[in-house]
């Protein structure tokens, strides 16, 4: 018997390869999912592995030989003719002393018949006859019950054989840490299964090496970024997000860095004119930094300010807080975001916000063309799973990371590697 293993991206391609190599009469022995690509590419869709076999000519010839019956001798044929004559005359047939050799079940039936003949028991039992005359439906029901029992036993055996392998203590500790951080459970299980299948037992027991592998895999799940503050992502930067996520203070940090450190001409437009406290806070920051501040009460005024200040190197727009559960609030905020050039809107996400709230906000605002994410308040929490899930699910790059209340020196470029380290270690790196 010829046995061969096939690997392919999906089951359809694998079965086509089996038919091409072994023919249409090939028999499938097993099928399973296997990791695709290198071990750090945890986001890749797993492939399939199929083991198939095909019977050779030798197997067919041996099977045919076993099925051949034994040819009776001339003496046996004479006895059979005599028995037929006795039957025709109505006489009793004597029990055969040497029955014809047969194969398998037929041999057992012949022996049982000879024993009954020797005993001379020819009693006719009416109950046995009625049992033989039972409706076929009852027999079919009995067969179905037996089949279900056999199938249940076979299934239990298969489940026992395919039991989940035991996770080493080091890998189990890292898995629990990721779950405690709030990382998506589906992603955690996928990463753990990939390492369990691909890494050797020596690496699975080495915390430092395994920790490094996990961080690389988490980093690969996030979109790449520029990792530099020297580059201005866009000439217009409109910051939007939930109330209290740090939009105004983030505007001040961006203005201070690009004006003082990079020498850019920065303009601040305050579009959150409903709250007087927001205007007062923006005016305080603008006076401290010495940059011009403009107020936009309507979307038309915002469009006019964008046109009049197009000579500036960077235009920062602070918008009102978004309430994704309020339709009126989303419509009003959307009227301002609609006049902003495409690819200039950034979602400000606080690291202290719950996973569900961040996800709902991103789904509400993505219709206005979000360019990326700014993660704030990283110094106020030790759990970074919500921010990680936001970037992983939305595929938005991380442009900036903000911490602290001071407007000078608390702005860092977005770095997927640092966020992955924060998720595993529970603390955002300072550098």
N, C-alpha and C positions, 0 to 999 in steps of 0.2 A: 504494500500500500504506500502510495506516494503522498507525503504530507508537506505542506508549504504554508508559510506565514506571509500575509499581505498587510501593508499599512497604507492608509490613504486619508485625505482630509475629511471624507464623509463616507457613509455606508454604501451609497450608490456607486461611487468610483471603485471602492474595494470589491464589491460584488462583480463589477464589470471586469476587473483584473483577474478575479478568480475564474470567471467563465472563459476569458481569453487564454489563460495559462493552462487550466486543467480541464476545460470543456464544460458542456452544459450538464453532464452527469456527475459533477463534483459534489461532494458532501461537506457541508459546513460543520466544523467541530465546535468552535467557540468564537464569540464576538465580544469585544470590550472596548472602552474608551481608553486612550493613552495620551499623555501630554504631548503637545506639539511645540516645536521650537526649543530654545534653550530654557533652563530652569528659571531664569529670572523673568521670562516673558509670561507672567501669570495671567495676563489679560487675554492671551490668545485662546481661540476656540480649540478644544482638544480634538485630536484625530481619532481614528478607529483602527483596531487591529483584528483581522479575521484569520483564523486558522482553518484551512480546508484540506481535504484529502481526496484521492481518486484511486479506485481499485485497479490493480494491474492484471495482466493476463494470467499470471500464476495463481492469483486469488480465485479467479473464475474457474480455472481447471480443477483446483482442489475442491471447490464447493460442488462442482458437478460430479466428481468422483464419489463424494460422501453420499450424494443423493441416489446413486445407483443401487438397485435392489439385488438381492441374492437370487440367482436362477435356480428353480427347483430341479431335482433329479428325475430320472425316468421312473423310478420306483414310486416316488411321491405322486406322479401323474397317474399311474395305474390305480393307486389307492383312491384318488379323487374320483376316477371313473366308476369304481366299485361303489363308492358312497352315493353317487348319483343314481345308480341302478337301484340301490336299496330305497332311496327316497321315492323313486317312481313306483315301486311296489308297495309303499306304505310301511316299510319296516324301519326299525330304530337303527340309527347310525352309531356304531361303536366309537368310543372316545379315542381320538388319535394319540398314539404313544409318542410319536415324534412329529410335532406340528412343523409346518413350513417356517423357516427362519424369516422374520420380518424385521423392519427397522422401527425403532422409537415406540410410539404410542400403539401402533398396530400390533406389535408383539405382545404388549400387555393385554390388549383386548382379546387376542387369540388364547392366551394362557387362562384368562378368566372364563372364556367360553368352554375350554377343555375341562376346567375344574367343575363347572356346572354340569357338564355331560357325565363326568365320572360319578358325581354324587347322585345322578339320576333324578334330580329335583326338577320336575316340570310343573310345579304348582303355579297357577295363574292368580295373581293378586290384582283385584279390581282397583284398589287404592293406588297402586303403582301406575296402572293404566290411566286413571284420572289425572295423576300428577303429570304424566307425559302429555296429556291433552289440555294442559293449562293454556290460557290465551297468550299469544306472543307479547301482548303489552306488558304482562307481569314479568316475563322473562327479560324484556328490554329494560324495564325499570330496575330489575336486579343488576343487570349488566352496567347500567348507568351509575348505580350506587357504588358498585365495586370500582368502577373507573374513577369516580370522584375521590374515593378513599385512596386509591393508588396515586392519583395526581397530587393529593394533599401531602402524602408521605414524601413523594419525589420533590415537591416544592420546598418542604421543610428541610430536606437534605441539602438542596441547592443553597438555601438561605444560610444554613450553618456553614457550608463551605465558603460562601462569599461574605462571611462576617467581616466587619470593619476591623482592619489591623490596629493593634494597640499603638497609641501615639507615645513616643518617648517623652520623658518628664520635662526635658528642656523645651522641646517643641510645644508641649501642652501648656507650659507656663507662658510662652510667648503668645500662643493662641488666646489664652484667657486675658492677657494684658491688652491685646488688640480689641477684644470684645468689651473690656472695661472702658477702653478709650472711646468706644462708640463707633468703631469702624464697621461698615456694612458687613453683616454676618455672612452673606453669600460670598463676598470677596474674601473674607477671612478663611472660610472653609476651602475655597479654591486654592488659595496660597498654601495652606497647610497640606492639602492633598498633593499638590505639585511637589512640595519639598519631601513629603513622605515617600512618594514614588521615585523621585529623581536622585535624592541624596543618599549617600552611604551611611550606615549606622555610626561610623566614627564622627562624621560631620554633624549628625543629628544629636550627638551627645556633647558636642563642643559648642558652648554658648556663644563665644566671641565670633566664631565663623558663621554660625547659624544666624546670629543677630545681624551680621553684615549682609548675609544673603537676603534676609527678610526686608531690610531697609532698601536694598537695591530693587527688589520686586515692587515695593510700595512706590518708590520713585518712578519706576517705569509705568505705573498706572496713571500718572499725572501728565498733563500736557507740558511740553518744554517752554521755558521762558528765557529772557535775555540775561537775567542775573546781574544787571547793572543799572545804577541810578543815572548814569551819564546820558542815557538815551531817553528822550521824551517820547512816550508811546504815541501821543497824538497832540496836535496843536490845541484842540479843545478837549477838556476833560470834565465831563459832567458826572458828578458823584450822586448815586442814588442808593437807597436801601431802607431798612426798617428804621423807625424812630429810635434814637439813642444808640445807634451803631457806631457813631463817631465820624460822621461825614464832615461836619464843620471843622473839627480839630484836625482831621486828615487834610482838608483843604489848606489849613494854615501850615501844616508840616510840608506839604508839597510846594507851597508858595515860598516858604523860607529857604528850602533847599535849592530850588531852581533859580531864585533871585539872588541869594547871597552866595551860595557855593558855585553855581554854574553861570551866574551873571546874565540870566535871562530876563526879558521884559515880561512881567506877569500881571495879569488883570483878573480881578475877582468879581464875579457876578453872583449876587445873592438872589435866588429864586424862591427861597422859603420866607415869604413876606407875611404869612398868616400869623406866625408867632413873633411877637415883639422881642422876645428873648433871643431868638435866632438872629435878628437884625443887630441887636446890641452886641452879641458875641462876635459876629462877623466884623462889625465896625471896630471893635477892640483889637482884633487880630490885624486888621488892615492898617490901623493907625500905628500899631507896634512895629509892623514890618515896613511901613511906608509904601504901600502899594495902593493903586486906585480901586475903589469899591463902587459898584453900580447895583441898583435894585431893579429887579424885573417883576412887575406885578401881574403881567399878562404874557401869554406866549408871543404876542406881537411885539411887545417891548423887548423880550429876550431875543427875537430874531433881529430886531433893529440894532441891539447892542452887539450882537455877534458880527454884524456887517460893519459897524462903525469901529470896532476894535480888532479888525482883522490884521493890523500891523503888529500886534503883540506876538511874542514868541510862545506864550502859553496863556490860555484863557481857562480859568477854573470856574465851574458852575456848581454851586451848592443848592441842591433841590430839597423840597419838603420830604418828610418821612413818608414811607410807603406803608399802607395798611392793606395787604393782599385780601383781607376779608371784607373790605368795604369797596363796593363798586364805584361809588361817587369819588372816593379818594383816588382810585386807580385811574379813572377817566380824567380827573383834573391833573394828576401828575403826568399822565400820558400826553396831554395837550402841550405841556412844556417839553417833554422828551422828544416829541415828534418834530420840533423845529430844529433840534440839534443835529448836526451832520452825522451821517452814518459812521459807525465804528468809533464813536467818541463817548460812549456811555459805559461807566464802570460800576459794578455792584460792590458796595461796601458791606462786608460781612463781619460781624463781631464773632470772635472765637468763643464767646460765652453764650451765644444763642443756640437754641436747641436745633437738632438736625431737621426735624419736620418743618420748623418755621423757616429755616434757610432754604430748604427745598421748595417750599410753597412760594416764597418770595422770588426765587430764581425763575420758576415756571411762569409767574405772573409778569415779570419784567422782561423776559427774553424776547417777547414780541417787539420790543423797542430796540433791538439790536445791541445786546450787551457785548462789549469787547473783551472784558476780563474782570478779575476779582481783586479787591484790596482787602486783606485780612487785618483786622484791628483788635486791640485789647488782648494781645497774645501773652501779656504779663499778668493777666487777671484770672487765668485758668490753667489747669494741668491736663485738661482733656481737649484734644485736637481732632477727634474723630469726626465731629460735625463739619468742620471746615474741610477736612480731607474728603469726606463723602460729597460735599458740594462741588469740589473741583473734579472729582472722579466721574460723577454722574453727568455734570453739565458740560464737561470737556472744555471749560473756560480756563485760560492760563492765569496764573497768579502773578500780578505785576508788582505789588508792594505789600509790605508787612509793617504795621504800625503798632507801637506799644508806648505806654506812659502818657502823661499829660503835658509834658513839655513839648514845645513846637520845634525845638532845635535838637538834632541828633537822634531822634527816635523813629527814623524812617529807614527801612531796609528794602533792598530789592527782593522780589519774590524768588524763592529758590525751592524747587520740589524736593531736593535732597534734605534740606533743613526741616521741611514740614514732615517728611517721612521719619526723620530722626526724632522729631517732637512727638509723633504718634507712638513710636516705640518706647522712647525714654520718658515721656510725660513732662517734658520741659523744652521750650523753644530755645534753640542755640542763640547765644548772644552775637556771634559773628557768622 
